Amino acid sequence: MSGFKYSNLVHADSIGTDIFSLIEQLFPICRSITGDGVRATLKHIREHIPLDVHEVPTGTQIYDWTIPREWNINDAYIKNQKGEKVVDFHNSNLHVVGYSIPVQKKMSLDELKEHVFSIPENPEWIPYRTSYYNESWGFCISHRQLMSMEDGIYDVLIDSSLEDGTLTYGEYVLPGEIEDEILLSAHICHPSLANDNLSGIALLTHLAKHLQGLKHKYSYRFIFAPGTIGSLTWLARNEQHALSRVKHGLVVSCVGDAGGPTYKRSRRGSAEIDLAIEHVLKHACEQSILDDFSPYGYDERQYCSPGFNLPVGLFERSKYGEFPQYHTSADNLEFISVEHLSESYGIISRLIDVLENNDTYVNKNPKGEPQLGKRGLYNAIGGDTQAAQKIMAMLWTLNLSDGEHSLLDISKRADIPFELIFSAAQLLRENGLLKKANNKISSCSAP
Ligand code: ZN
């Protein structure tokens, strides 16, 4: 079917596997909001898409924030009195609190415990903790291990550096027929955690890779940036030029687990992307969760801050902060699956199809119903199981194509999947009954 092609991306059987294998490659890397882990991650993404990598110096003022010093880490451990490494950074990068300052000293267990974090409710899991904006250090270990540590003197080392450097983010713009953009954004600042945030990074990388080969109306901008400070940096550097082009936007995270799917609306609440994804989820999933905007979460907080108010929503499966594995070592490769990554990819592809094809038409024969039979339009529908619905799709499209209702508006009003309304519009257009509206008015896109 011409024009409606992005959903076909889903039919690539290998898509879930491709996304999963990129996650596997990225999983061992120790990422933070700055440093070599972010660079190594972007380098992997560049094997798939020609990403631009931006480096912004420490100390740069970004609205109310300042780019922090760059953090890197080589090694960290806790040794017991026998000289045995009881905690080793090289076994799990979650063991060190992100942005820990360098430490090398001997201390008692009581003194050490003030710097150790665990999860008593899930005693086998290692928590993920950071301390970006105040200088401190710490270790994260399983509660079982903490309970088993004996009194004595421990030898503690964190071989990290906090120095003037840069904040790194990646950006890829795929030009379309028009300058209006769809912005897709994932944060890249978490170490070995699979669902949050590697699933989002890997899904968007493969989406960008597939879109490269297709003709599309919109331009696409993919942003891979550290949470909060990274998206703010992008916003500050693009305020003059790119922001007005962003017509739709989506933050993508936690897309590999079995929960949800969940969509959190943009601050506008009824932007075209809000209505489009609501429609897609209704017709593509047995159950899904729709939440209104709140000023907490991922980078939609920044894109939707009042000074920008961009139409950017958040797509995830389980909601951030609400699944027990969130920010723990249990958010690992076993927690996500090829099947759920593939399904998430399918939902976003369908969303793109709706946005790309959500045009507005005018019925050229608006006085009375045009005679469909004499134009062979009933025969064109065929006798399949969807025949009745396809006829209704034609009648609704003719009736509501008055230059004021987009195809998505019609789909919602008729409660018919967008794909069928789109096909009906194509058929009616080929038969001279519809024309594109001159000024593309859509009640959906009204601010
Ligand atoms: Zn997180």
Residues whose N, C-alpha, C, O or C-beta is under 5 A from the ligand:
A	BS01	ZN	D196
